[in-house]
């Protein structure tokens, strides 16, 4: 089987889940040295500088090119029949690096290569529909972002057309098994912040391919824009505050700080009424100097109104203002994720219920694997017969 045909597999036992979720968080923090031929994704927004690997059936994006990866104990090695993840030379997991998607060899009628329109992230198709942002290149630029990097590299199209995205989505579904589509956009100067255009693109994708779609945008000035996007049939919505620590937000993402964390809560509350609990998500990036207590508190408050907080360790994007920052330690990310995951389970807001997008995919976060392992542990506890003492 080609690794393009890889299907994600559910974690089977609580022990496997525990072992795998700990491994995932370490791989995301330390990165993996690649000692074999490999498909990678350079630059850009989203999981940039990312190696895309299936580890024991779990999708994973991991740092592979950054300088700090030279010190990682992990490597990806070719084996007689497949691949393995090794820690200091000892095999710790089976692996399958993502193949070059088949649709990457196709082009639109006007000669635009499909891979310049949307990229395959393991089993998810993703595109930045407007590859420009009102804040890029000025004092407002978000420090972790790399939206202008791919544009400068010439690897992508500045404005993706809805009909092109629809065409690529059909090919990615049929040839490479894409199961959903994530569409994001740079912020515009318009009052809708680009929401209506990314929504229009999502609608075209859904109509052509039938795939569920997540769209992502900043809180629009007029929240009824969210109704218009919902009316387009979009499945899930990402409105990303990035951190719940106001001091960090002011330093790292000035325009988002001006919007204010409270305004994100207003937008989320409005959006949950239209998209439903668990279909509205926010990125929460760890490792930017935040107060961990504010993060856990903010994640729980978001969950209380039906928003899924998608916790990810910082992935320093080459070419971004944080390119030389090292990701947070595995222990730090694990500690926060393990405080949030049980709360999400209690609220019924787990990754497996998200229809589309980053929180559905989970390749950049340890949260989904932790949720699975905790759920298995809880169901195991219920299944063990209790013998009463006489
Ligand atoms: S709003 Fe910030 S994170 Fe989003 S595209 Fe613009 S600079 Fe990047």
Boltz pocket constraint, residues with backbone or C-beta under 6 A from the ligand:
constraints:
  - pocket:
      binder: B
      contacts: [[A, 132], [A, 133], [A, 134], [A, 135], [A, 136], [A, 140], [A, 141], [A, 142], [A, 145], [A, 146], [A, 147], [A, 185], [A, 186], [A, 187], [A, 253]]
      max_distance: 6.0
